[in-house]
Amino acid sequence: MKRAAPRAPHPRSGRTWAPWAAVGLFAVYLGFCFRAPRADSPYPLNDFARLPVLAGGRIKPLDTLARNSLLMIHGRQTLQVHNQTQSAAAWLLDVLYRAPQADQEPVFEIDNPDVLGMIGIEQSRTRYYALNDLKPKLADIEAQANQAQNVKSEDRSHYQSAVLALQERLVLYERLENSLQIAGAVDVRAEVRDYWERLLPALSAHLTRKGPPASRLKELAHAAEKYKFIADSAAFFPLPGARGLDKMDWVSWGQGLLDGITRAHLNPGVDAYAAMGDAYRAGAAAAFNSALQ
């Protein structure tokens, strides 16, 4: 049986938990994790890096996730940007909230000349390339990776192993970009609040057969599909469950939003992460810091 190249797996759905218990838990969670920024930085990057998430079956700080991800994609745990060293946490913040900017950075390590030839890039002294460099050939890379996946690992050529490794890095990068929003989205907090404020009344009216126009329900269903995509694509789970920070019943940002539909309560972490992203994209350090408090 043929197997496809690696794709983003569907994360498990969150378990049901009491809404008010979740509010209290997340308030404690925010108070513990979000601390005041250092005086020498407009953004509390160190505190952002300490945020706990569930990834790879373990609860870890975002900094560990960032370092491991950058190491897999880039071959190093730091990134050179405009002749300056950027930390893994700073890189991840851009990937999560400033995808268009992150896509310009030469982060993908490619040193196989045949892979470069397939992509249409002439080999040079550099071995790092941006996602924007690879976008015209993403379909070709995936097709070649699919073929390599069907070959036993011990029988693969250097080219096949290299193109399969590149596809795995691309999948990880895409999952990271779509973990807290659709990559490149703006005004996420306002969009979430608008969706939430229209969703419950529309559903209530529909269930009592005093339903809103069909167009409104279709609009809400389309938005729900988008949040389902985020839930399924997430590379990590930032929202803790009701049993506490040390348990494993965490959910993705998208799943936290969708769970609120059945619980008639929006997880406060959903709003907090959305506010962080909007403020970071706007360069509003004070608003970013406020979202962390």
One Martini backbone bead per residue (centre of mass of N, CA, C, O) as a GRO file, in nm:
protein
  293
    1MET     BB    1   0.096   0.037   0.023
    2LYS     BB    2   0.061   0.361  -0.018
    3ARG     BB    3   0.231   0.651   0.107
    4ALA     BB    4   0.222   0.952   0.219
    5ALA     BB    5   0.340   1.224   0.290
    6PRO     BB    6   0.373   1.428   0.532
    7ARG     BB    7   0.114   1.545   0.751
    8ALA     BB    8  -0.105   1.707   0.927
    9PRO     BB    9  -0.240   1.611   1.204
   10HIS     BB   10  -0.507   1.529   1.400
   11PRO     BB   11  -0.611   1.644   1.676
   12ARG     BB   12  -0.740   1.601   1.966
   13SER     BB   13  -1.001   1.639   2.143
   14GLY     BB   14  -1.144   1.788   2.391
   15ARG     BB   15  -1.256   1.776   2.698
   16THR     BB   16  -1.495   1.800   2.919
   17TRP     BB   17  -1.549   2.113   3.101
   18ALA     BB   18  -1.587   2.345   3.327
   19PRO     BB   19  -1.616   2.674   3.271
   20TRP     BB   20  -1.548   2.804   3.552
   21ALA     BB   21  -1.294   2.640   3.601
   22ALA     BB   22  -1.145   2.750   3.353
   23VAL     BB   23  -1.127   3.041   3.437
   24GLY     BB   24  -0.962   3.001   3.695
   25LEU     BB   25  -0.727   2.847   3.571
   26PHE     BB   26  -0.642   3.062   3.359
   27ALA     BB   27  -0.580   3.285   3.558
   28VAL     BB   28  -0.349   3.138   3.694
   29TYR     BB   29  -0.188   3.083   3.440
   30LEU     BB   30  -0.139   3.380   3.361
   31GLY     BB   31  -0.009   3.473   3.627
   32PHE     BB   32   0.235   3.275   3.603
   33CYS     BB   33   0.335   3.333   3.294
   34PHE     BB   34   0.262   3.646   3.288
   35ARG     BB   35   0.502   3.887   3.283
   36ALA     BB   36   0.693   4.133   3.314
   37PRO     BB   37   0.894   4.308   3.134
   38ARG     BB   38   1.180   4.396   3.040
   39ALA     BB   39   1.343   4.697   3.032
   40ASP     BB   40   1.512   4.618   2.743
   41SER     BB   41   1.207   4.548   2.636
   42PRO     BB   42   0.899   4.580   2.474
   43TYR     BB   43   0.901   4.265   2.496
   44PRO     BB   44   0.820   3.959   2.674
   45LEU     BB   45   1.003   3.715   2.559
   46ASN     BB   46   1.073   3.537   2.804
   47ASP     BB   47   0.776   3.494   2.891
   48PHE     BB   48   0.677   3.374   2.631
   49ALA     BB   49   0.884   3.130   2.639
   50ARG     BB   50   0.741   3.012   2.920
   51LEU     BB   51   0.507   2.906   2.799
   52PRO     BB   52   0.290   2.652   2.829
   53VAL     BB   53   0.285   2.338   2.642
   54LEU     BB   54   0.157   2.089   2.427
   55ALA     BB   55   0.414   1.861   2.296
   56GLY     BB   56   0.486   1.547   2.215
   57GLY     BB   57   0.351   1.454   2.504
   58ARG     BB   58   0.456   1.733   2.636
   59ILE     BB   59   0.527   1.961   2.880
   60LYS     BB   60   0.635   2.288   2.765
   61PRO     BB   61   0.804   2.539   2.667
   62LEU     BB   62   0.813   2.741   2.397
   63ASP     BB   63   1.121   2.740   2.373
   64THR     BB   64   1.151   2.438   2.315
   65LEU     BB   65   0.981   2.433   2.064
   66ALA     BB   66   1.148   2.642   1.909
   67ARG     BB   67   1.423   2.498   1.912
   68ASN     BB   68   1.336   2.230   1.783
   69SER     BB   69   1.217   2.349   1.524
   70LEU     BB   70   1.466   2.508   1.424
   71LEU     BB   71   1.657   2.268   1.414
   72MET     BB   72   1.499   2.109   1.197
   73ILE     BB   73   1.484   2.341   0.977
   74HIS     BB   74   1.792   2.488   1.019
   75GLY     BB   75   2.019   2.338   1.222
   76ARG     BB   76   1.947   2.557   1.440
   77GLN     BB   77   1.875   2.776   1.740
   78THR     BB   78   1.939   3.007   1.541
   79LEU     BB   79   1.905   3.332   1.362
   80GLN     BB   80   2.000   3.511   1.077
   81VAL     BB   81   1.911   3.866   1.077
   82HIS     BB   82   2.059   4.114   0.949
   83ASN     BB   83   2.328   4.038   1.114
   84GLN     BB   84   2.144   3.900   1.336
   85THR     BB   85   2.060   3.739   1.626
   86GLN     BB   86   1.794   3.507   1.655
   87SER     BB   87   1.582   3.369   1.842
   88ALA     BB   88   1.360   3.117   1.863
   89ALA     BB   89   1.129   3.281   1.994
   90ALA     BB   90   1.128   3.515   1.790
   91TRP     BB   91   1.074   3.341   1.545
   92LEU     BB   92   0.804   3.219   1.645
   93LEU     BB   93   0.649   3.483   1.671
   94ASP     BB   94   0.652   3.536   1.366
   95VAL     BB   95   0.521   3.274   1.268
   96LEU     BB   96   0.250   3.311   1.430
   97TYR     BB   97   0.201   3.654   1.357
   98ARG     BB   98   0.425   3.701   1.092
   99ALA     BB   99   0.427   3.536   0.818
  100PRO     BB  100   0.524   3.722   0.584
  101GLN     BB  101   0.796   3.776   0.725
  102ALA     BB  102   0.894   3.484   0.782
  103ASP     BB  103   0.890   3.395   0.469
  104GLN     BB  104   1.168   3.574   0.413
  105GLU     BB  105   1.336   3.384   0.577
  106PRO     BB  106   1.638   3.190   0.584
  107VAL     BB  107   1.552   2.867   0.720
  108PHE     BB  108   1.600   2.653   0.501
  109GLU     BB  109   1.783   2.363   0.481
  110ILE     BB  110   1.980   2.322   0.168
  111ASP     BB  111   2.243   2.083   0.030
  112ASN     BB  112   2.112   1.945  -0.213
  113PRO     BB  113   2.160   1.967  -0.551
  114ASP     BB  114   1.904   1.811  -0.655
  115VAL     BB  115   1.695   1.970  -0.500
  116LEU     BB  116   1.769   2.246  -0.614
  117GLY     BB  117   1.718   2.165  -0.908
  118MET     BB  118   1.415   2.099  -0.873
  119ILE     BB  119   1.351   2.399  -0.774
  120GLY     BB  120   1.555   2.609  -0.936
  121ILE     BB  121   1.833   2.628  -0.772
  122GLU     BB  122   2.137   2.752  -0.751
  123GLN     BB  123   2.422   2.666  -0.630
  124SER     BB  124   2.575   2.795  -0.332
  125ARG     BB  125   2.696   2.911  -0.039
  126THR     BB  126   2.424   2.887   0.038
  127ARG     BB  127   2.168   2.684   0.254
  128TYR     BB  128   1.943   2.912   0.279
  129TYR     BB  129   1.578   2.933   0.272
  130ALA     BB  130   1.283   3.059   0.188
  131LEU     BB  131   0.957   3.007   0.144
  132ASN     BB  132   0.938   3.196  -0.106
  133ASP     BB  133   1.145   3.024  -0.273
  134LEU     BB  134   0.947   2.750  -0.263
  135LYS     BB  135   0.648   2.798  -0.354
  136PRO     BB  136   0.661   2.721  -0.668
  137LYS     BB  137   0.754   2.399  -0.554
  138LEU     BB  138   0.565   2.249  -0.350
  139ALA     BB  139   0.429   2.032  -0.526
  140ASP     BB  140   0.693   1.892  -0.614
  141ILE     BB  141   0.799   1.820  -0.338
  142GLU     BB  142   0.558   1.641  -0.256
  143ALA     BB  143   0.577   1.440  -0.490
  144GLN     BB  144   0.867   1.344  -0.426
  145ALA     BB  145   0.805   1.254  -0.135
  146ASN     BB  146   0.597   1.038  -0.206
  147GLN     BB  147   0.794   0.859  -0.357
  148ALA     BB  148   1.001   0.822  -0.122
  149GLN     BB  149   0.799   0.690   0.082
  150ASN     BB  150   0.781   0.414  -0.102
  151VAL     BB  151   1.067   0.381   0.005
  152LYS     BB  152   1.287   0.232   0.164
  153SER     BB  153   1.508   0.370   0.369
  154GLU     BB  154   1.759   0.182   0.275
  155ASP     BB  155   1.689   0.257  -0.050
  156ARG     BB  156   1.746   0.544  -0.045
  157SER     BB  157   1.848   0.817  -0.167
  158HIS     BB  158   1.980   1.116  -0.105
  159TYR     BB  159   1.755   1.267  -0.245
  160GLN     BB  160   1.509   1.131  -0.110
  161SER     BB  161   1.586   1.205   0.181
  162ALA     BB  162   1.598   1.513   0.137
  163VAL     BB  163   1.304   1.563   0.031
  164LEU     BB  164   1.163   1.441   0.278
  165ALA     BB  165   1.285   1.633   0.489
  166LEU     BB  166   1.173   1.893   0.363
  167GLN     BB  167   0.872   1.822   0.393
  168GLU     BB  168   0.874   1.802   0.701
  169ARG     BB  169   0.951   2.101   0.744
  170LEU     BB  170   0.711   2.226   0.598
  171VAL     BB  171   0.491   2.106   0.777
  172LEU     BB  172   0.583   2.228   1.042
  173TYR     BB  173   0.569   2.522   0.955
  174GLU     BB  174   0.266   2.524   0.882
  175ARG     BB  175   0.163   2.446   1.161
  176LEU     BB  176   0.273   2.686   1.314
  177GLU     BB  177   0.128   2.914   1.144
  178ASN     BB  178  -0.166   2.747   1.224
  179SER     BB  179  -0.205   2.752   1.554
  180LEU     BB  180  -0.341   3.073   1.612
  181GLN     BB  181  -0.395   3.100   1.299
  182ILE     BB  182  -0.422   3.212   1.001
  183ALA     BB  183  -0.197   3.268   0.789
  184GLY     BB  184  -0.195   3.628   0.777
  185ALA     BB  185  -0.380   3.728   0.971
  186VAL     BB  186  -0.612   3.984   1.084
  187ASP     BB  187  -0.799   4.082   1.332
  188VAL     BB  188  -0.869   3.831   1.524
  189ARG     BB  189  -1.025   3.928   1.770
  190ALA     BB  190  -1.264   4.058   1.621
  191GLU     BB  191  -1.347   3.803   1.469
  192VAL     BB  192  -1.406   3.626   1.714
  193ARG     BB  193  -1.615   3.809   1.852
  194ASP     BB  194  -1.812   3.822   1.618
  195TYR     BB  195  -1.863   3.522   1.598
  196TRP     BB  196  -1.958   3.482   1.891
  197GLU     BB  197  -2.195   3.696   1.897
  198ARG     BB  198  -2.349   3.540   1.651
  199LEU     BB  199  -2.366   3.238   1.718
  200LEU     BB  200  -2.557   3.187   1.961
  201PRO     BB  201  -2.811   3.328   1.851
  202ALA     BB  202  -2.829   3.157   1.593
  203LEU     BB  203  -2.853   2.881   1.728
  204SER     BB  204  -3.097   2.941   1.906
  205ALA     BB  205  -3.290   3.011   1.674
  206HIS     BB  206  -3.263   2.741   1.526
  207LEU     BB  207  -3.363   2.552   1.764
  208THR     BB  208  -3.649   2.731   1.782
  209ARG     BB  209  -3.741   2.796   1.481
  210LYS     BB  210  -3.612   3.115   1.462
  211GLY     BB  211  -3.434   3.146   1.235
  212PRO     BB  212  -3.205   3.254   1.051
  213PRO     BB  213  -3.077   3.305   0.780
  214ALA     BB  214  -2.913   3.090   0.578
  215SER     BB  215  -2.670   3.277   0.524
  216ARG     BB  216  -2.576   3.294   0.820
  217LEU     BB  217  -2.519   2.993   0.867
  218LYS     BB  218  -2.312   2.968   0.638
  219GLU     BB  219  -2.114   3.172   0.751
  220LEU     BB  220  -2.062   3.024   1.020
  221ALA     BB  221  -1.971   2.755   0.895
  222HIS     BB  222  -1.725   2.868   0.750
  223ALA     BB  223  -1.581   2.967   1.005
  224ALA     BB  224  -1.569   2.689   1.144
  225GLU     BB  225  -1.381   2.559   0.933
  226LYS     BB  226  -1.140   2.738   0.994
  227TYR     BB  227  -1.109   2.651   1.297
  228LYS     BB  228  -1.073   2.352   1.232
  229PHE     BB  229  -0.809   2.383   1.082
  230ILE     BB  230  -0.651   2.491   1.321
  231ALA     BB  231  -0.697   2.249   1.506
  232ASP     BB  232  -0.563   2.035   1.300
  233SER     BB  233  -0.274   2.197   1.255
  234ALA     BB  234  -0.157   2.205   1.519
  235ALA     BB  235   0.165   2.186   1.693
  236PHE     BB  236   0.005   2.283   1.956
  237PHE     BB  237  -0.108   2.316   2.312
  238PRO     BB  238  -0.210   2.614   2.502
  239LEU     BB  239  -0.471   2.483   2.653
  240PRO     BB  240  -0.577   2.404   2.950
  241GLY     BB  241  -0.732   2.199   3.150
  242ALA     BB  242  -0.915   2.122   3.441
  243ARG     BB  243  -0.675   1.940   3.585
  244GLY     BB  244  -0.423   2.099   3.489
  245LEU     BB  245  -0.093   2.167   3.394
  246ASP     BB  246   0.007   1.847   3.448
  247LYS     BB  247  -0.180   1.760   3.233
  248MET     BB  248  -0.315   1.620   2.906
  249ASP     BB  249  -0.593   1.814   2.861
  250TRP     BB  250  -0.522   1.972   2.604
  251VAL     BB  251  -0.567   2.245   2.366
  252SER     BB  252  -0.620   2.410   2.103
  253TRP     BB  253  -0.712   2.706   1.988
  254GLY     BB  254  -0.936   2.609   1.796
  255GLN     BB  255  -1.070   2.411   1.999
  256GLY     BB  256  -1.138   2.622   2.214
  257LEU     BB  257  -1.342   2.768   2.034
  258LEU     BB  258  -1.530   2.525   1.961
  259ASP     BB  259  -1.605   2.436   2.253
  260GLY     BB  260  -1.782   2.691   2.318
  261ILE     BB  261  -2.040   2.608   2.171
  262THR     BB  262  -2.125   2.378   2.389
  263ARG     BB  263  -2.057   2.579   2.658
  264ALA     BB  264  -2.119   2.887   2.642
  265HIS     BB  265  -1.790   2.941   2.638
  266LEU     BB  266  -1.503   3.135   2.624
  267ASN     BB  267  -1.190   3.086   2.622
  268PRO     BB  268  -0.961   3.309   2.748
  269GLY     BB  269  -0.713   3.215   2.573
  270VAL     BB  270  -0.818   3.293   2.298
  271ASP     BB  271  -0.816   3.602   2.346
  272ALA     BB  272  -0.522   3.637   2.439
  273TYR     BB  273  -0.380   3.537   2.177
  274ALA     BB  274  -0.521   3.734   1.984
  275ALA     BB  275  -0.420   3.995   2.119
  276MET     BB  276  -0.122   3.945   2.084
  277GLY     BB  277  -0.116   3.935   1.773
  278ASP     BB  278  -0.230   4.213   1.709
  279ALA     BB  279  -0.014   4.374   1.866
  280TYR     BB  280   0.238   4.268   1.720
  281ARG     BB  281   0.160   4.360   1.432
  282ALA     BB  282   0.127   4.672   1.533
  283GLY     BB  283   0.357   4.744   1.747
  284ALA     BB  284   0.206   4.710   2.040
  285ALA     BB  285   0.351   4.677   2.334
  286ALA     BB  286   0.138   4.753   2.546
  287ALA     BB  287  -0.082   4.556   2.441
  288PHE     BB  288   0.085   4.304   2.467
  289ASN     BB  289   0.137   4.323   2.770
  290SER     BB  290  -0.164   4.328   2.852
  291ALA     BB  291  -0.227   4.035   2.741
  292LEU     BB  292  -0.025   3.904   2.969
  293GLN     BB  293  -0.200   4.001   3.244
   0.00000   0.00000   0.00000
